[in-house]
Amino acid sequence: MIKIEIPTPDVVLTRKKQLGEKVESVLSSVYGFTDYHRISRDKGGIIMFFNADDELLYVGKARKLRPRVKRHFEDTVSPIKNYRDEVYKIAVIHVESPMEREIYETYIINTLEAKYNTDKVFYK
């Protein structure tokens, strides 16, 4: 039997209410995540999107984390495009190895039963 432990997130972003004039980027003003700069631009890893009840909505992986997180909120083809308003918290785990990213992603999807992941699902 293989024992896998989900690593502790390196960065956690939480949605904030926008007060006053919208001075942040359009993306931040719409979805309330104003501190993307805390996510590493050049590191790879796992991205987990949670709702306000701390339910896991979606898990993804990326070679470059910050651009990928932003694309989830901009792309018309993002798997979470219809659920962006549900996202309350984004957790990021740095994992440099592509093979380890694949393993962690699949494990997290199935262990925590990600709501909107359709690929790599074995728990249904």
C-alpha positions in Angstrom: 0.0 0.0 0.0 1.2 3.5 -0.9 0.9 6.2 1.8 0.4 9.7 0.5 -0.1 12.8 2.7 -1.5 16.0 1.3 1.1 18.7 1.9 0.2 21.8 3.8 -0.6 24.7 1.4 2.3 27.2 0.9 -0.1 30.1 0.1 -3.8 30.6 0.9 -5.7 33.5 -0.7 -9.1 34.4 0.7 -11.7 36.5 -1.1 -12.0 40.0 0.2 -14.9 42.5 -0.2 -14.0 45.5 -2.3 -14.5 48.8 -0.6 -14.7 52.1 -2.2 -13.5 52.7 -5.8 -12.2 49.8 -7.8 -8.5 50.6 -7.9 -7.3 47.0 -8.3 -7.2 45.2 -11.6 -10.6 44.3 -13.1 -10.0 40.6 -12.2 -9.4 41.4 -8.5 -12.4 43.8 -8.4 -14.8 41.2 -9.8 -13.7 38.2 -7.8 -12.2 39.7 -4.7 -8.7 38.1 -4.8 -6.3 41.0 -4.5 -3.1 39.3 -3.4 -2.1 37.2 -6.4 1.5 38.5 -5.9 1.8 36.1 -3.0 1.7 33.1 -5.4 5.0 32.3 -7.0 5.2 33.2 -10.7 7.8 30.6 -11.7 7.1 27.6 -9.5 4.9 24.6 -10.3 2.4 23.0 -8.1 -1.2 22.2 -7.1 -4.1 24.7 -7.0 -7.2 24.0 -4.9 -10.3 26.1 -5.0 -12.7 26.1 -2.0 -16.1 27.6 -1.3 -17.1 29.5 1.8 -18.0 26.3 3.6 -14.5 24.9 3.0 -15.7 22.3 0.5 -13.2 21.5 -2.3 -14.6 22.7 -5.6 -11.7 22.0 -8.0 -8.1 20.8 -8.1 -5.6 21.6 -10.8 -1.9 21.6 -11.4 0.4 24.0 -13.2 4.0 24.4 -14.3 3.7 28.1 -13.4 1.2 28.8 -10.7 0.3 32.5 -10.7 -0.5 32.7 -14.4 -2.6 29.6 -14.2 -4.6 30.8 -11.2 -5.4 34.1 -13.1 -6.3 32.2 -16.2 -9.0 30.2 -14.3 -10.7 33.5 -13.7 -10.2 34.9 -17.2 -10.6 32.0 -19.7 -13.8 31.1 -21.3 -12.7 27.4 -21.3 -11.7 27.1 -17.6 -13.3 24.2 -15.9 -14.5 26.5 -13.1 -15.9 29.2 -15.5 -19.5 28.7 -14.3 -18.5 28.5 -10.6 -16.1 31.4 -10.2 -18.5 33.2 -7.9 -18.5 30.2 -5.5 -14.7 30.4 -5.0 -13.9 31.8 -1.6 -10.4 30.5 -0.9 -7.5 29.4 -3.1 -4.8 27.1 -1.7 -1.5 26.6 -3.5 1.0 23.9 -2.8 4.5 24.1 -4.4 5.4 20.8 -6.1 8.2 21.0 -8.7 8.2 17.5 -10.1 5.6 16.9 -12.9 5.1 13.3 -11.8 4.5 14.3 -8.2 2.1 17.0 -9.3 0.1 14.4 -11.2 0.0 12.0 -8.3 -1.0 14.7 -5.8 -3.7 16.1 -8.1 -5.3 12.7 -8.6 -5.0 11.8 -4.9 -6.5 15.1 -3.7 -9.4 14.9 -6.2 -10.4 11.5 -5.0 -9.6 11.8 -1.3 -11.3 15.2 -0.8 -13.9 14.5 -3.5 -13.5 17.7 -5.5 -17.0 18.8 -6.6 -16.2 20.0 -10.2 -13.4 17.8 -11.3 -14.6 15.4 -14.0 -11.3 13.8 -15.0 -9.3 11.5 -12.7 -12.4 10.7 -10.6 -12.5 7.3 -9.0 -14.9 7.8 -6.1 -18.2 8.0 -8.0 
